[in-house]
Amino acid sequence: MVNITRVYTRTGDAGTTRLSNNEVAPKTDPRVQAYGQVDETNCTIGVALTLDPSDDMQKVLAIVQNELFDVGADLSSPVVSDPKFRPVRVDQTSVDRLEKWIDEFGEDLPALRSFILPGGSPLAAQLHVARSTCRRAERAAWEAVEAFGGEDGSSEPKGGVSLIAVKYLNRLSDLLFNLSRHANYEAEHDEVLWVPDGEREV
């Protein structure tokens, strides 16, 4: 477990921070941006948990919140061939579990005939916020991959980005989409479908 004895450290006052391997990086570093947006995603899920989700959904979201800390730690740990300390890494089994949940929560949903406008019940609306925030975190993670590579960091700048962590964010956004639809389904709240411009009545 992490032992936090003081909230403020003053170490970031110069616009820098430390990655999980203790490497100094600017706070504008794409990896810092990525794991910061993962934290934002986690916060939006925290709000969703206050909106009375079903027991099954609550258990899933609680696991996801913990795993998002793993994702953040993973993104802040450059992939190198011989790390000094064993980093926290997301593995494929977590991605597989997300895919299983996507299928389970989508099983009873009606087929989509158009894109869905975010909204409906308060829980569904908040899960849409979480979904879109997660998509932004995924885009930030891909920017980090473009900057540092997705392999072992053998070329400059050193330290690649874990592609499994990025994949996790992709699947999580899909899960949050199905959870938002499922929340409306349980609340017996109709989904509002997007009507393309040429078909809308003014």
Rosetta constraint file for C-alpha pairs under 8 A:
AtomPair CA 11 CA 16 HARMONIC 7.55 0.50
AtomPair CA 11 CA 17 HARMONIC 7.04 0.50
AtomPair CA 12 CA 16 HARMONIC 5.12 0.50
AtomPair CA 12 CA 17 HARMONIC 5.44 0.50
AtomPair CA 15 CA 26 HARMONIC 5.94 0.50
AtomPair CA 15 CA 27 HARMONIC 5.75 0.50
AtomPair CA 16 CA 24 HARMONIC 6.62 0.50
AtomPair CA 16 CA 25 HARMONIC 5.54 0.50
AtomPair CA 16 CA 26 HARMONIC 4.17 0.50
AtomPair CA 16 CA 27 HARMONIC 5.12 0.50
AtomPair CA 17 CA 24 HARMONIC 5.73 0.50
AtomPair CA 17 CA 25 HARMONIC 5.48 0.50
AtomPair CA 17 CA 26 HARMONIC 6.09 0.50
AtomPair CA 17 CA 27 HARMONIC 6.00 0.50
AtomPair CA 18 CA 22 HARMONIC 5.21 0.50
AtomPair CA 18 CA 23 HARMONIC 5.32 0.50
AtomPair CA 18 CA 24 HARMONIC 4.49 0.50
AtomPair CA 18 CA 25 HARMONIC 5.81 0.50
AtomPair CA 19 CA 23 HARMONIC 5.27 0.50
AtomPair CA 19 CA 24 HARMONIC 6.41 0.50
AtomPair CA 19 CA 25 HARMONIC 6.77 0.50
AtomPair CA 19 CA 32 HARMONIC 7.86 0.50
AtomPair CA 19 CA 76 HARMONIC 5.13 0.50
AtomPair CA 19 CA 77 HARMONIC 6.28 0.50
AtomPair CA 20 CA 73 HARMONIC 6.74 0.50
AtomPair CA 20 CA 76 HARMONIC 5.42 0.50
AtomPair CA 20 CA 77 HARMONIC 5.10 0.50
AtomPair CA 20 CA 87 HARMONIC 7.76 0.50
AtomPair CA 21 CA 76 HARMONIC 7.85 0.50
AtomPair CA 21 CA 77 HARMONIC 5.89 0.50
AtomPair CA 21 CA 78 HARMONIC 7.39 0.50
AtomPair CA 21 CA 85 HARMONIC 7.53 0.50
AtomPair CA 21 CA 87 HARMONIC 7.89 0.50
AtomPair CA 25 CA 29 HARMONIC 6.35 0.50
AtomPair CA 26 CA 32 HARMONIC 7.99 0.50
AtomPair CA 27 CA 32 HARMONIC 6.04 0.50
AtomPair CA 27 CA 33 HARMONIC 7.43 0.50
AtomPair CA 28 CA 32 HARMONIC 6.63 0.50
AtomPair CA 28 CA 33 HARMONIC 6.45 0.50
AtomPair CA 29 CA 33 HARMONIC 6.30 0.50
AtomPair CA 30 CA 34 HARMONIC 6.05 0.50
AtomPair CA 30 CA 140 HARMONIC 6.74 0.50
AtomPair CA 30 CA 141 HARMONIC 7.31 0.50
AtomPair CA 30 CA 143 HARMONIC 6.32 0.50
AtomPair CA 30 CA 144 HARMONIC 4.74 0.50
AtomPair CA 30 CA 147 HARMONIC 7.42 0.50
AtomPair CA 31 CA 35 HARMONIC 6.32 0.50
AtomPair CA 31 CA 75 HARMONIC 6.22 0.50
AtomPair CA 31 CA 76 HARMONIC 6.16 0.50
AtomPair CA 31 CA 140 HARMONIC 7.82 0.50
AtomPair CA 31 CA 141 HARMONIC 6.79 0.50
AtomPair CA 31 CA 144 HARMONIC 5.30 0.50
AtomPair CA 32 CA 36 HARMONIC 5.91 0.50
AtomPair CA 32 CA 76 HARMONIC 6.81 0.50
AtomPair CA 33 CA 37 HARMONIC 6.22 0.50
AtomPair CA 33 CA 140 HARMONIC 6.49 0.50
AtomPair CA 33 CA 141 HARMONIC 7.97 0.50
AtomPair CA 34 CA 38 HARMONIC 6.34 0.50
AtomPair CA 34 CA 72 HARMONIC 7.83 0.50
AtomPair CA 34 CA 75 HARMONIC 7.16 0.50
AtomPair CA 34 CA 137 HARMONIC 5.63 0.50
AtomPair CA 34 CA 138 HARMONIC 7.44 0.50
AtomPair CA 34 CA 140 HARMONIC 4.83 0.50
AtomPair CA 34 CA 141 HARMONIC 4.93 0.50
AtomPair CA 34 CA 144 HARMONIC 7.19 0.50
AtomPair CA 35 CA 39 HARMONIC 6.30 0.50
AtomPair CA 35 CA 71 HARMONIC 7.53 0.50
AtomPair CA 35 CA 72 HARMONIC 4.61 0.50
AtomPair CA 35 CA 73 HARMONIC 7.56 0.50
AtomPair CA 35 CA 75 HARMONIC 6.05 0.50
AtomPair CA 35 CA 76 HARMONIC 6.73 0.50
AtomPair CA 35 CA 137 HARMONIC 7.50 0.50
AtomPair CA 35 CA 141 HARMONIC 7.81 0.50
AtomPair CA 36 CA 40 HARMONIC 6.49 0.50
AtomPair CA 36 CA 72 HARMONIC 7.59 0.50
AtomPair CA 37 CA 41 HARMONIC 6.23 0.50
AtomPair CA 37 CA 133 HARMONIC 7.40 0.50
AtomPair CA 37 CA 134 HARMONIC 7.60 0.50
AtomPair CA 37 CA 136 HARMONIC 7.22 0.50
AtomPair CA 37 CA 137 HARMONIC 4.90 0.50
AtomPair CA 37 CA 140 HARMONIC 7.66 0.50
AtomPair CA 38 CA 42 HARMONIC 6.31 0.50
AtomPair CA 38 CA 68 HARMONIC 6.67 0.50
AtomPair CA 38 CA 71 HARMONIC 7.51 0.50
AtomPair CA 38 CA 72 HARMONIC 6.20 0.50
AtomPair CA 38 CA 134 HARMONIC 6.86 0.50
AtomPair CA 38 CA 137 HARMONIC 5.55 0.50
AtomPair CA 39 CA 43 HARMONIC 6.33 0.50
AtomPair CA 39 CA 68 HARMONIC 7.44 0.50
AtomPair CA 39 CA 69 HARMONIC 7.56 0.50
AtomPair CA 39 CA 72 HARMONIC 7.24 0.50
AtomPair CA 40 CA 44 HARMONIC 6.41 0.50
AtomPair CA 40 CA 133 HARMONIC 7.11 0.50
AtomPair CA 41 CA 45 HARMONIC 6.42 0.50
AtomPair CA 41 CA 130 HARMONIC 5.69 0.50
AtomPair CA 41 CA 131 HARMONIC 7.96 0.50
AtomPair CA 41 CA 133 HARMONIC 5.45 0.50
AtomPair CA 41 CA 134 HARMONIC 5.46 0.50
AtomPair CA 41 CA 137 HARMONIC 7.52 0.50
AtomPair CA 42 CA 46 HARMONIC 6.25 0.50
AtomPair CA 42 CA 65 HARMONIC 5.77 0.50
AtomPair CA 42 CA 68 HARMONIC 6.58 0.50
AtomPair CA 42 CA 130 HARMONIC 7.91 0.50
AtomPair CA 43 CA 47 HARMONIC 6.52 0.50
AtomPair CA 44 CA 48 HARMONIC 6.48 0.50
AtomPair CA 44 CA 126 HARMONIC 7.19 0.50
AtomPair CA 44 CA 127 HARMONIC 7.71 0.50
AtomPair CA 44 CA 129 HARMONIC 6.89 0.50
AtomPair CA 44 CA 130 HARMONIC 5.19 0.50
AtomPair CA 44 CA 133 HARMONIC 7.91 0.50
AtomPair CA 45 CA 49 HARMONIC 6.31 0.50
AtomPair CA 45 CA 61 HARMONIC 7.06 0.50
AtomPair CA 45 CA 65 HARMONIC 7.26 0.50
AtomPair CA 45 CA 126 HARMONIC 7.84 0.50
AtomPair CA 45 CA 127 HARMONIC 7.05 0.50
AtomPair CA 45 CA 130 HARMONIC 5.99 0.50
AtomPair CA 46 CA 50 HARMONIC 6.88 0.50
AtomPair CA 46 CA 65 HARMONIC 7.76 0.50
AtomPair CA 47 CA 51 HARMONIC 7.06 0.50
AtomPair CA 47 CA 126 HARMONIC 7.33 0.50
AtomPair CA 48 CA 52 HARMONIC 7.82 0.50
AtomPair CA 48 CA 53 HARMONIC 7.55 0.50
AtomPair CA 48 CA 123 HARMONIC 5.87 0.50
AtomPair CA 48 CA 126 HARMONIC 5.72 0.50
AtomPair CA 48 CA 127 HARMONIC 6.32 0.50
AtomPair CA 49 CA 53 HARMONIC 6.39 0.50
AtomPair CA 49 CA 58 HARMONIC 6.58 0.50
AtomPair CA 49 CA 61 HARMONIC 7.41 0.50
AtomPair CA 51 CA 122 HARMONIC 7.10 0.50
AtomPair CA 51 CA 123 HARMONIC 5.57 0.50
AtomPair CA 52 CA 123 HARMONIC 7.57 0.50
AtomPair CA 53 CA 57 HARMONIC 5.88 0.50
AtomPair CA 53 CA 58 HARMONIC 5.70 0.50
AtomPair CA 53 CA 123 HARMONIC 7.11 0.50
AtomPair CA 53 CA 183 HARMONIC 7.50 0.50
AtomPair CA 54 CA 58 HARMONIC 5.99 0.50
AtomPair CA 55 CA 59 HARMONIC 6.22 0.50
AtomPair CA 56 CA 60 HARMONIC 6.43 0.50
AtomPair CA 57 CA 61 HARMONIC 6.13 0.50
AtomPair CA 57 CA 179 HARMONIC 7.64 0.50
AtomPair CA 58 CA 62 HARMONIC 6.06 0.50
AtomPair CA 59 CA 63 HARMONIC 6.38 0.50
AtomPair CA 60 CA 64 HARMONIC 6.22 0.50
AtomPair CA 61 CA 65 HARMONIC 6.09 0.50
AtomPair CA 62 CA 66 HARMONIC 6.62 0.50
AtomPair CA 63 CA 67 HARMONIC 6.23 0.50
AtomPair CA 64 CA 68 HARMONIC 6.00 0.50
AtomPair CA 65 CA 69 HARMONIC 6.85 0.50
AtomPair CA 66 CA 70 HARMONIC 6.87 0.50
AtomPair CA 67 CA 71 HARMONIC 6.24 0.50
AtomPair CA 67 CA 90 HARMONIC 7.88 0.50
AtomPair CA 68 CA 72 HARMONIC 6.12 0.50
AtomPair CA 69 CA 73 HARMONIC 6.16 0.50
AtomPair CA 70 CA 74 HARMONIC 5.99 0.50
AtomPair CA 70 CA 88 HARMONIC 6.28 0.50
AtomPair CA 70 CA 89 HARMONIC 6.58 0.50
AtomPair CA 70 CA 90 HARMONIC 6.30 0.50
AtomPair CA 71 CA 75 HARMONIC 6.16 0.50
AtomPair CA 71 CA 89 HARMONIC 7.19 0.50
AtomPair CA 71 CA 90 HARMONIC 6.15 0.50
AtomPair CA 71 CA 165 HARMONIC 5.59 0.50
AtomPair CA 71 CA 168 HARMONIC 7.87 0.50
AtomPair CA 72 CA 76 HARMONIC 6.22 0.50
AtomPair CA 73 CA 77 HARMONIC 6.28 0.50
AtomPair CA 73 CA 87 HARMONIC 7.80 0.50
AtomPair CA 73 CA 88 HARMONIC 6.02 0.50
AtomPair CA 73 CA 89 HARMONIC 7.39 0.50
AtomPair CA 74 CA 78 HARMONIC 7.87 0.50
AtomPair CA 74 CA 87 HARMONIC 7.07 0.50
AtomPair CA 74 CA 88 HARMONIC 5.58 0.50
AtomPair CA 74 CA 89 HARMONIC 4.99 0.50
AtomPair CA 74 CA 90 HARMONIC 6.65 0.50
AtomPair CA 74 CA 162 HARMONIC 6.82 0.50
AtomPair CA 74 CA 165 HARMONIC 6.68 0.50
AtomPair CA 75 CA 141 HARMONIC 7.70 0.50
AtomPair CA 75 CA 161 HARMONIC 6.25 0.50
AtomPair CA 75 CA 162 HARMONIC 6.57 0.50
AtomPair CA 75 CA 165 HARMONIC 6.90 0.50
AtomPair CA 77 CA 87 HARMONIC 6.42 0.50
AtomPair CA 77 CA 88 HARMONIC 7.73 0.50
AtomPair CA 77 CA 161 HARMONIC 7.71 0.50
AtomPair CA 78 CA 153 HARMONIC 7.57 0.50
AtomPair CA 78 CA 158 HARMONIC 7.88 0.50
AtomPair CA 78 CA 159 HARMONIC 4.31 0.50
AtomPair CA 78 CA 160 HARMONIC 5.34 0.50
AtomPair CA 78 CA 161 HARMONIC 5.86 0.50
AtomPair CA 78 CA 162 HARMONIC 7.74 0.50
AtomPair CA 79 CA 83 HARMONIC 7.95 0.50
AtomPair CA 79 CA 150 HARMONIC 7.88 0.50
AtomPair CA 79 CA 151 HARMONIC 6.81 0.50
AtomPair CA 79 CA 152 HARMONIC 5.15 0.50
AtomPair CA 79 CA 153 HARMONIC 6.30 0.50
AtomPair CA 79 CA 159 HARMONIC 5.15 0.50
AtomPair CA 79 CA 160 HARMONIC 4.78 0.50
AtomPair CA 79 CA 161 HARMONIC 5.83 0.50
AtomPair CA 79 CA 162 HARMONIC 6.45 0.50
AtomPair CA 80 CA 152 HARMONIC 4.69 0.50
AtomPair CA 80 CA 153 HARMONIC 5.70 0.50
AtomPair CA 80 CA 154 HARMONIC 7.69 0.50
AtomPair CA 80 CA 158 HARMONIC 7.95 0.50
AtomPair CA 80 CA 159 HARMONIC 5.73 0.50
AtomPair CA 80 CA 160 HARMONIC 6.98 0.50
AtomPair CA 81 CA 152 HARMONIC 5.75 0.50
AtomPair CA 81 CA 153 HARMONIC 7.92 0.50
AtomPair CA 83 CA 87 HARMONIC 7.64 0.50
AtomPair CA 89 CA 162 HARMONIC 7.94 0.50
AtomPair CA 89 CA 165 HARMONIC 7.67 0.50
AtomPair CA 90 CA 94 HARMONIC 6.95 0.50
AtomPair CA 90 CA 164 HARMONIC 6.41 0.50
AtomPair CA 90 CA 165 HARMONIC 5.78 0.50
AtomPair CA 90 CA 168 HARMONIC 7.91 0.50
AtomPair CA 91 CA 95 HARMONIC 7.13 0.50
AtomPair CA 91 CA 164 HARMONIC 6.51 0.50
AtomPair CA 91 CA 165 HARMONIC 7.86 0.50
AtomPair CA 92 CA 96 HARMONIC 6.15 0.50
AtomPair CA 92 CA 164 HARMONIC 6.77 0.50
AtomPair CA 93 CA 97 HARMONIC 6.19 0.50
AtomPair CA 94 CA 98 HARMONIC 6.41 0.50
AtomPair CA 94 CA 168 HARMONIC 7.50 0.50
AtomPair CA 95 CA 99 HARMONIC 6.45 0.50
AtomPair CA 95 CA 164 HARMONIC 7.97 0.50
AtomPair CA 95 CA 167 HARMONIC 7.32 0.50
AtomPair CA 95 CA 168 HARMONIC 5.41 0.50
AtomPair CA 95 CA 171 HARMONIC 6.88 0.50
AtomPair CA 96 CA 100 HARMONIC 6.32 0.50
AtomPair CA 97 CA 101 HARMONIC 6.29 0.50
AtomPair CA 98 CA 102 HARMONIC 6.15 0.50
AtomPair CA 98 CA 168 HARMONIC 7.96 0.50
AtomPair CA 98 CA 171 HARMONIC 6.38 0.50
AtomPair CA 98 CA 172 HARMONIC 6.53 0.50
AtomPair CA 98 CA 175 HARMONIC 6.73 0.50
AtomPair CA 99 CA 103 HARMONIC 6.39 0.50
AtomPair CA 99 CA 171 HARMONIC 6.75 0.50
AtomPair CA 99 CA 175 HARMONIC 7.53 0.50
AtomPair CA 100 CA 104 HARMONIC 6.24 0.50
AtomPair CA 101 CA 105 HARMONIC 5.98 0.50
AtomPair CA 101 CA 175 HARMONIC 6.93 0.50
AtomPair CA 102 CA 106 HARMONIC 5.99 0.50
AtomPair CA 102 CA 174 HARMONIC 7.00 0.50
AtomPair CA 102 CA 175 HARMONIC 4.93 0.50
AtomPair CA 102 CA 178 HARMONIC 6.41 0.50
AtomPair CA 103 CA 107 HARMONIC 5.95 0.50
AtomPair CA 105 CA 109 HARMONIC 7.79 0.50
AtomPair CA 105 CA 178 HARMONIC 6.22 0.50
AtomPair CA 105 CA 179 HARMONIC 6.44 0.50
AtomPair CA 105 CA 182 HARMONIC 6.39 0.50
AtomPair CA 106 CA 178 HARMONIC 5.79 0.50
AtomPair CA 106 CA 179 HARMONIC 7.92 0.50
AtomPair CA 106 CA 182 HARMONIC 7.15 0.50
AtomPair CA 109 CA 181 HARMONIC 7.38 0.50
AtomPair CA 109 CA 182 HARMONIC 6.90 0.50
AtomPair CA 109 CA 185 HARMONIC 7.24 0.50
AtomPair CA 113 CA 193 HARMONIC 7.84 0.50
AtomPair CA 114 CA 193 HARMONIC 5.80 0.50
AtomPair CA 114 CA 194 HARMONIC 6.06 0.50
AtomPair CA 114 CA 195 HARMONIC 7.66 0.50
AtomPair CA 115 CA 193 HARMONIC 5.74 0.50
AtomPair CA 115 CA 194 HARMONIC 5.29 0.50
AtomPair CA 116 CA 191 HARMONIC 6.81 0.50
AtomPair CA 116 CA 192 HARMONIC 5.90 0.50
AtomPair CA 116 CA 193 HARMONIC 4.52 0.50
AtomPair CA 116 CA 194 HARMONIC 5.64 0.50
AtomPair CA 117 CA 191 HARMONIC 7.63 0.50
AtomPair CA 117 CA 192 HARMONIC 5.59 0.50
AtomPair CA 117 CA 193 HARMONIC 5.72 0.50
AtomPair CA 117 CA 194 HARMONIC 5.84 0.50
AtomPair CA 118 CA 124 HARMONIC 7.86 0.50
AtomPair CA 118 CA 125 HARMONIC 5.87 0.50
AtomPair CA 118 CA 128 HARMONIC 5.92 0.50
AtomPair CA 118 CA 192 HARMONIC 7.89 0.50
AtomPair CA 119 CA 124 HARMONIC 6.23 0.50
AtomPair CA 119 CA 125 HARMONIC 4.24 0.50
AtomPair CA 119 CA 126 HARMONIC 8.00 0.50
AtomPair CA 119 CA 128 HARMONIC 7.41 0.50
AtomPair CA 119 CA 191 HARMONIC 7.88 0.50
AtomPair CA 119 CA 192 HARMONIC 7.78 0.50
AtomPair CA 120 CA 124 HARMONIC 5.98 0.50
AtomPair CA 120 CA 125 HARMONIC 5.98 0.50
AtomPair CA 120 CA 184 HARMONIC 6.22 0.50
AtomPair CA 120 CA 189 HARMONIC 6.17 0.50
AtomPair CA 120 CA 190 HARMONIC 7.07 0.50
AtomPair CA 120 CA 191 HARMONIC 6.52 0.50
AtomPair CA 120 CA 192 HARMONIC 7.69 0.50
AtomPair CA 121 CA 125 HARMONIC 6.13 0.50
AtomPair CA 121 CA 183 HARMONIC 7.30 0.50
AtomPair CA 121 CA 184 HARMONIC 5.93 0.50
AtomPair CA 121 CA 187 HARMONIC 6.98 0.50
AtomPair CA 121 CA 189 HARMONIC 6.64 0.50
AtomPair CA 122 CA 126 HARMONIC 6.19 0.50
AtomPair CA 123 CA 127 HARMONIC 6.18 0.50
AtomPair CA 123 CA 180 HARMONIC 7.21 0.50
AtomPair CA 123 CA 183 HARMONIC 6.48 0.50
AtomPair CA 123 CA 184 HARMONIC 7.99 0.50
AtomPair CA 124 CA 128 HARMONIC 6.31 0.50
AtomPair CA 124 CA 179 HARMONIC 7.45 0.50
AtomPair CA 124 CA 180 HARMONIC 4.23 0.50
AtomPair CA 124 CA 181 HARMONIC 6.64 0.50
AtomPair CA 124 CA 182 HARMONIC 7.86 0.50
AtomPair CA 124 CA 183 HARMONIC 5.29 0.50
AtomPair CA 124 CA 184 HARMONIC 5.90 0.50
AtomPair CA 125 CA 129 HARMONIC 6.53 0.50
AtomPair CA 125 CA 180 HARMONIC 6.99 0.50
AtomPair CA 126 CA 130 HARMONIC 6.32 0.50
AtomPair CA 126 CA 180 HARMONIC 7.91 0.50
AtomPair CA 127 CA 131 HARMONIC 6.06 0.50
AtomPair CA 127 CA 176 HARMONIC 6.01 0.50
AtomPair CA 127 CA 177 HARMONIC 7.20 0.50
AtomPair CA 127 CA 179 HARMONIC 7.02 0.50
AtomPair CA 127 CA 180 HARMONIC 5.20 0.50
AtomPair CA 128 CA 132 HARMONIC 6.22 0.50
AtomPair CA 128 CA 176 HARMONIC 7.01 0.50
AtomPair CA 128 CA 177 HARMONIC 6.50 0.50
AtomPair CA 128 CA 180 HARMONIC 6.14 0.50
AtomPair CA 129 CA 133 HARMONIC 6.13 0.50
AtomPair CA 130 CA 134 HARMONIC 6.01 0.50
AtomPair CA 130 CA 173 HARMONIC 7.83 0.50
AtomPair CA 130 CA 176 HARMONIC 6.95 0.50
AtomPair CA 131 CA 135 HARMONIC 6.30 0.50
AtomPair CA 131 CA 172 HARMONIC 7.79 0.50
AtomPair CA 131 CA 173 HARMONIC 4.85 0.50
AtomPair CA 131 CA 174 HARMONIC 7.49 0.50
AtomPair CA 131 CA 176 HARMONIC 5.28 0.50
AtomPair CA 131 CA 177 HARMONIC 6.12 0.50
AtomPair CA 132 CA 136 HARMONIC 6.38 0.50
AtomPair CA 132 CA 173 HARMONIC 7.34 0.50
AtomPair CA 133 CA 137 HARMONIC 6.31 0.50
AtomPair CA 134 CA 138 HARMONIC 6.21 0.50
AtomPair CA 134 CA 169 HARMONIC 6.41 0.50
AtomPair CA 134 CA 170 HARMONIC 7.83 0.50
AtomPair CA 134 CA 172 HARMONIC 7.34 0.50
AtomPair CA 134 CA 173 HARMONIC 5.65 0.50
AtomPair CA 135 CA 139 HARMONIC 6.32 0.50
AtomPair CA 135 CA 169 HARMONIC 7.27 0.50
AtomPair CA 135 CA 170 HARMONIC 7.00 0.50
AtomPair CA 135 CA 173 HARMONIC 6.12 0.50
AtomPair CA 136 CA 140 HARMONIC 6.25 0.50
AtomPair CA 137 CA 141 HARMONIC 6.17 0.50
AtomPair CA 137 CA 169 HARMONIC 7.33 0.50
AtomPair CA 138 CA 142 HARMONIC 6.32 0.50
AtomPair CA 138 CA 166 HARMONIC 6.07 0.50
AtomPair CA 138 CA 169 HARMONIC 5.59 0.50
AtomPair CA 138 CA 170 HARMONIC 6.38 0.50
AtomPair CA 139 CA 143 HARMONIC 6.35 0.50
AtomPair CA 140 CA 144 HARMONIC 6.42 0.50
AtomPair CA 141 CA 145 HARMONIC 6.35 0.50
AtomPair CA 141 CA 166 HARMONIC 6.14 0.50
AtomPair CA 142 CA 146 HARMONIC 6.19 0.50
AtomPair CA 142 CA 166 HARMONIC 7.17 0.50
AtomPair CA 143 CA 147 HARMONIC 6.26 0.50
AtomPair CA 144 CA 148 HARMONIC 5.97 0.50
AtomPair CA 144 CA 149 HARMONIC 7.52 0.50
AtomPair CA 144 CA 161 HARMONIC 6.91 0.50
AtomPair CA 145 CA 149 HARMONIC 4.65 0.50
AtomPair CA 145 CA 150 HARMONIC 5.44 0.50
AtomPair CA 145 CA 160 HARMONIC 6.94 0.50
AtomPair CA 145 CA 161 HARMONIC 5.60 0.50
AtomPair CA 145 CA 163 HARMONIC 7.99 0.50
AtomPair CA 146 CA 150 HARMONIC 7.96 0.50
AtomPair CA 147 CA 157 HARMONIC 7.99 0.50
AtomPair CA 148 CA 153 HARMONIC 7.18 0.50
AtomPair CA 148 CA 156 HARMONIC 7.77 0.50
AtomPair CA 148 CA 157 HARMONIC 6.03 0.50
AtomPair CA 148 CA 158 HARMONIC 6.87 0.50
AtomPair CA 148 CA 159 HARMONIC 6.29 0.50
AtomPair CA 148 CA 160 HARMONIC 5.08 0.50
AtomPair CA 148 CA 161 HARMONIC 6.65 0.50
AtomPair CA 149 CA 153 HARMONIC 6.77 0.50
AtomPair CA 149 CA 159 HARMONIC 7.54 0.50
AtomPair CA 149 CA 160 HARMONIC 4.72 0.50
AtomPair CA 149 CA 161 HARMONIC 6.16 0.50
AtomPair CA 150 CA 160 HARMONIC 4.71 0.50
AtomPair CA 150 CA 161 HARMONIC 4.69 0.50
AtomPair CA 150 CA 162 HARMONIC 5.97 0.50
AtomPair CA 150 CA 163 HARMONIC 6.06 0.50
AtomPair CA 151 CA 159 HARMONIC 7.95 0.50
AtomPair CA 151 CA 160 HARMONIC 5.13 0.50
AtomPair CA 151 CA 161 HARMONIC 6.83 0.50
AtomPair CA 151 CA 162 HARMONIC 7.46 0.50
AtomPair CA 152 CA 159 HARMONIC 6.33 0.50
AtomPair CA 152 CA 160 HARMONIC 5.40 0.50
AtomPair CA 153 CA 157 HARMONIC 7.18 0.50
AtomPair CA 153 CA 158 HARMONIC 4.45 0.50
AtomPair CA 153 CA 159 HARMONIC 3.96 0.50
AtomPair CA 153 CA 160 HARMONIC 4.50 0.50
AtomPair CA 154 CA 158 HARMONIC 6.15 0.50
AtomPair CA 154 CA 159 HARMONIC 7.40 0.50
AtomPair CA 162 CA 166 HARMONIC 6.93 0.50
AtomPair CA 163 CA 167 HARMONIC 6.17 0.50
AtomPair CA 164 CA 168 HARMONIC 6.12 0.50
AtomPair CA 165 CA 169 HARMONIC 6.64 0.50
AtomPair CA 166 CA 170 HARMONIC 6.55 0.50
AtomPair CA 167 CA 171 HARMONIC 6.37 0.50
AtomPair CA 168 CA 172 HARMONIC 6.00 0.50
AtomPair CA 169 CA 173 HARMONIC 6.24 0.50
AtomPair CA 170 CA 174 HARMONIC 6.72 0.50
AtomPair CA 171 CA 175 HARMONIC 6.25 0.50
AtomPair CA 172 CA 176 HARMONIC 6.12 0.50
AtomPair CA 173 CA 177 HARMONIC 6.25 0.50
AtomPair CA 174 CA 178 HARMONIC 6.47 0.50
AtomPair CA 175 CA 179 HARMONIC 6.06 0.50
AtomPair CA 176 CA 180 HARMONIC 6.04 0.50
AtomPair CA 177 CA 181 HARMONIC 6.43 0.50
AtomPair CA 178 CA 182 HARMONIC 5.98 0.50
AtomPair CA 179 CA 183 HARMONIC 6.00 0.50
AtomPair CA 180 CA 184 HARMONIC 6.53 0.50
AtomPair CA 181 CA 185 HARMONIC 6.19 0.50
AtomPair CA 181 CA 191 HARMONIC 7.68 0.50
AtomPair CA 182 CA 186 HARMONIC 6.11 0.50
AtomPair CA 183 CA 187 HARMONIC 6.17 0.50
AtomPair CA 184 CA 188 HARMONIC 5.94 0.50
AtomPair CA 184 CA 189 HARMONIC 4.90 0.50
AtomPair CA 184 CA 190 HARMONIC 6.82 0.50
AtomPair CA 184 CA 191 HARMONIC 7.06 0.50
AtomPair CA 185 CA 189 HARMONIC 6.16 0.50
AtomPair CA 185 CA 190 HARMONIC 7.52 0.50
AtomPair CA 195 CA 199 HARMONIC 6.32 0.50
AtomPair CA 195 CA 200 HARMONIC 6.01 0.50
AtomPair CA 196 CA 200 HARMONIC 6.45 0.50
